[in-house]
Amino acid sequence: MVRHFLSLMDLSSAELKRVIDRAGEFKQALAKDERHTSLQQATLALLFDKSSTRTRVSFETAMTQLGGNSIFLATEHSQLGRGEPVADTARVMSRMVDVIVIRTSGHDMIETFAEHSQVPVINGLTNLYHPCQLLADIQTYKECRGDIAGCEIAWVGDGNNMCHSWINAARQFDFRLRIATPDGFGPNPDLVAVCSDHVTMVESPSEAARGAHAVVTDTWASMGQEGEKEKRIKAFSGYMVDKALMSAADKKAIFMHCLPAYRGFEVVAEVIDGPQSVVWQQAENRLHAQKALLEFLLIEF
């Protein structure tokens, strides 16, 4: 049976925890210069129509370290860019490679692709979810503070794809998520309702951060929203993560950001470059978490 990873809900809680544990093993092994070639001769295709740094580098490096190969295709350089139906591209590519990572705008595109693919499809980011980032984030929290179950996490800022993925994570990893967003920029209300046992919408960043074990944010204007930049800067005034906001959190709280970050907007330099920040560890863990995910999808199922 082909398994896809389009959101965190595509794996069970137990399976996600296995992936996180395996990511830790991969990280320790690499530090000892121990090499694993479990995906020798496997080929990964990356089909992107959005720019990328961490997602592309981490997946390509992951395949190399696991003994496999990768092929990168920008959409405009493929037949998709000339109007070929998504289903046709999926049918062809999945007969040639072993796993496909897609980074695109509409989540419906990746769902259509997965429906017609004979091999696992991984969501490298859509406007709705960014699940691979959450694997690295949960791994990072575990390394820094232990099991996230039962903890209090604050999301401050835009109710975007990262916020949606944190909402799913709260449900899958059994923690409490408090979300503070400006009016008109909240997450999908249906998703919040489904996860209401673990998610609470609050009125202010300080309320979200109060006693939190981690404070999480993201850029105010994601890819494709650059034309809204000035509007968003005005709307998000008061949602910057600064020292005062971090002081409302638990004294051992960590600061998390998926990157890229814009100092002086969603976070001040003093926080992201300070001792509570774990953003570089998060970025590094993309490599290890994705190795674990690839192995899980290609070998275990």
C-alpha atoms as one frame of an Amber mdcrd trajectory, in Angstrom:
protein
   0.000   0.000   0.000   1.354   3.422  -0.989   1.509   5.886   1.906   1.598
   9.625   1.312   2.565  12.449   3.671   0.418  15.440   2.763  -0.296  16.435
   6.355   0.555  15.184   9.827  -2.800  13.397   9.851  -1.588  10.916   7.212
   0.397   9.072   9.874  -0.860   7.875  13.235   0.468   9.402  16.437   2.501
   6.272  17.071   3.967   6.361  13.566   4.922  10.027  13.897   6.703   9.284
  17.156   8.594   6.455  15.475   9.719   8.858  12.752  10.877  11.390  15.379
  12.787   8.710  17.277  14.423   7.500  14.080  15.395  11.081  13.205  17.255
  11.267  16.505  19.071   8.041  15.680  20.089   9.394  12.282  21.390  12.579
  13.878  23.487  10.695  16.417  24.831   8.361  13.746  25.913  11.242  11.530
  27.707  12.875  14.447  29.689   9.637  14.817  30.311   9.522  11.056  28.233
   6.348  10.790  26.622   6.058   7.380  23.333   4.394   6.484  22.548   3.462
   2.879  19.064   2.062   3.353  17.801   3.890   0.246  20.598   2.840  -2.080
  19.516   3.093  -5.738  16.291   4.909  -4.785  15.469   8.124  -6.640  13.654
  11.136  -5.238  12.028  13.707  -7.529  11.476  17.233  -6.227   8.793  19.128
  -8.147   8.737  22.756  -6.977   6.903  25.838  -8.169   7.876  27.827  -5.063
  11.357  28.904  -4.077  13.126  26.920  -1.393  16.301  26.758   0.649  15.832
  24.381   3.590  13.355  22.000   1.970  15.372  21.440  -1.190  18.806  21.228
   0.455  17.623  18.948   3.261  15.812  16.491   0.975  18.623  16.307  -1.569
  21.211  15.841   1.163  19.010  13.271   2.890  18.837  11.131  -0.225  22.583
  11.409  -0.800  23.358  10.393   2.780  20.988   7.428   2.511  22.679   6.239
  -0.681  20.010   7.426  -3.104  19.697  10.043  -5.807  17.536  13.106  -6.368
  16.208  15.022  -9.366  15.031  18.626  -9.070  12.372  20.010 -11.416  11.062
  23.555 -11.296   7.468  23.520 -12.529   8.197  26.045 -15.277  10.826  23.663
 -16.644   8.456  20.690 -16.729   5.437  19.912 -18.886   3.215  21.053 -16.012
   4.399  24.532 -16.895   2.977  24.034 -20.391  -0.414  22.840 -19.186  -0.050
  19.072 -18.850  -2.713  17.783 -16.426  -1.432  17.093 -12.926  -2.806  13.563
 -13.042  -0.847  12.771 -16.218   2.397  14.096 -14.732   1.788  11.985 -11.626
   1.150   8.846 -13.646   4.386   9.287 -15.599   6.754  10.435 -12.854   5.628
   7.761 -10.402   6.584   5.068 -12.950  10.150   6.407 -13.023  11.070   7.409
  -9.461  10.530   6.024  -5.967   9.242   9.053  -4.060   8.157  12.586  -4.969
   8.291  15.817  -2.953   6.044  18.630  -4.158   6.206  22.281  -3.124   3.306
  24.258  -4.512   0.528  26.700  -3.667  -2.798  24.931  -3.816  -3.216  21.897
  -1.586  -5.702  20.475  -4.087  -2.883  20.100  -6.623  -0.847  17.850  -4.331
  -3.940  15.822  -3.419  -4.655  15.234  -7.111  -1.043  14.270  -7.717  -1.062
  11.785  -4.830  -4.343  10.270  -6.027  -2.715   9.315  -9.324   0.772   8.442
  -8.064   2.073   4.906  -7.666   4.758   6.051  -5.196   4.714   8.092  -1.975
   4.111  11.821  -2.350   5.433  14.199   0.311   4.165  17.705   0.946   7.173
  20.019   0.800   4.830  22.975   1.488   1.419  24.094   0.311  -0.688  27.068
   1.290  -2.528  24.803   3.732   0.188  22.742   5.456   3.933  22.379   5.939
   4.150  19.018   7.747   7.833  18.252   7.162   8.759  21.351   9.147   6.732
  20.075  12.093   8.653  16.812  12.179  11.828  18.832  12.671  10.120  21.132
  15.172   8.885  18.286  17.375  12.295  16.625  17.169  13.889  19.897  18.251
  11.519  20.352  21.173  12.229  16.796  22.296  15.983  17.419  22.181  15.675
  20.660  24.153  12.879  19.990  26.642  11.788  16.356  26.366   8.367  14.979
  25.475   6.026  17.710  24.222   2.899  15.856  25.405   1.030  17.903  27.992
   3.051  21.061  27.325   1.756  24.556  26.543   2.821  26.048  23.202   2.119
  29.588  21.973   1.607  30.516  18.335   1.863  34.266  17.686   1.261  35.782
  14.260  -0.348  34.642  11.026  -2.832  31.766  10.945  -1.018  30.280   7.959
   0.159  26.870   6.782   2.626  26.630   9.650  -0.084  27.496  12.158  -2.317
  24.817  10.607   0.478  22.267  10.936   1.023  23.192  14.593  -2.718  22.689
  15.133  -2.483  19.169  13.706   0.641  18.558  15.766  -1.184  19.505  18.970
  -3.712  16.803  18.234  -1.184  14.174  17.190   1.377  14.799  19.953  -1.142
  15.690  22.692  -0.110  19.190  23.751  -2.016  22.441  24.220  -1.674  25.180
  21.602  -2.740  28.772  22.254  -3.046  30.912  19.119  -3.002  34.713  18.902
  -3.562  36.287  15.489  -4.822  39.689  14.326  -8.462  39.937  13.288  -8.909
  38.572   9.793  -5.699  36.544   9.848  -6.762  33.547  11.928  -6.363  29.875
  10.985  -9.036  27.817   9.270 -11.942  27.781  11.771 -13.029  24.279  10.762
  -9.572  22.929  11.572  -9.578  24.738  14.920 -12.984  23.255  15.712 -11.869
  19.711  14.890  -8.860  20.120  17.185 -10.659  22.123  19.887  -9.607  19.703
  22.650  -6.018  20.828  22.082  -6.288  24.316  20.553  -7.470  27.637  21.998
  -7.776  30.970  20.230  -6.828  33.863  22.507  -7.078  37.631  22.166  -3.478
  38.758  22.623   0.106  37.569  22.184   0.753  37.990  25.912  -2.179  35.688
  26.719  -0.864  33.097  24.282   2.666  33.289  25.705   1.701  33.224  29.382
   3.492  30.228  30.929   4.182  28.677  27.515   7.021  26.190  27.133   7.696
  27.409  23.578   6.794  30.539  21.632   6.471  29.990  17.893   6.033  32.438
  15.032   6.517  32.802  11.276   6.922  35.560   8.742   3.947  37.910   8.451
   3.902  37.707   4.645   4.456  34.227   3.216   5.429  33.434  -0.372   2.823
  34.804  -2.729   1.696  37.472  -0.241   4.419  40.009  -0.979   1.836  42.400
  -2.439   0.123  42.498   0.967   3.302  43.386   2.845   2.397  46.920   3.898
  -1.131  45.903   4.850   0.188  43.028   6.909   2.851  45.099   8.671   0.106
  47.419   9.872  -2.242  44.598  10.887   0.456  42.679  12.775   1.670  45.639
  14.805   1.867  44.331  18.362   2.506  40.720  17.308   6.295  40.925  17.264
   8.041  38.411  19.536  10.347  40.436  21.761  11.977  40.016  25.162   8.888
  41.296  26.946   6.727  38.636  25.295   9.271  35.896  26.012   9.351  36.972
  29.657   5.652  36.113  29.898   6.448  32.524  28.942   7.905  29.825  31.150
  11.414  30.726  32.334  12.826  27.807  30.335  10.755  28.574  27.228  12.345
  28.239  23.818  11.739  30.366  20.734  10.980  28.626  17.437  10.717  29.897
  13.853  10.689  27.855  10.627  12.708  30.516   8.727  13.299  32.624   6.758
  12.989  35.256   9.485  12.758  39.020   9.220  14.280  40.712  12.235  12.413
  43.776  13.364   9.097  42.438  12.095   7.799  39.129  13.499  10.764  38.806
  15.887  13.489  41.034  17.261  17.151  40.147  16.773  17.624  39.939  20.532
  15.275  36.945  20.659  16.080  35.020  17.471  19.827  35.413  18.030  19.548
  34.971  21.804  19.964  31.983  24.144  16.291  30.934  24.043  16.289  30.562
  20.272  16.563  27.073  18.752  15.918  28.078  15.133  19.249  26.809  13.772
  18.690  23.470  15.482  15.238  23.342  13.890  16.731  23.999  10.468  19.375
  21.304  10.898  16.775  18.805  12.036  14.949  19.107   8.730  17.700  16.856
   7.341  17.377  14.164   9.975  13.581  14.180  10.205  13.269  13.875   6.445
  15.710  10.991   6.305  13.494   9.228   8.827  10.354  10.075   6.840  11.826
   8.842   3.559  12.935   5.579   5.144   9.523   5.142   6.754   7.594   5.664
   3.516   9.907   3.615   1.290  10.897   0.719   3.522   8.313   0.247   6.269
   5.350   0.414   3.884
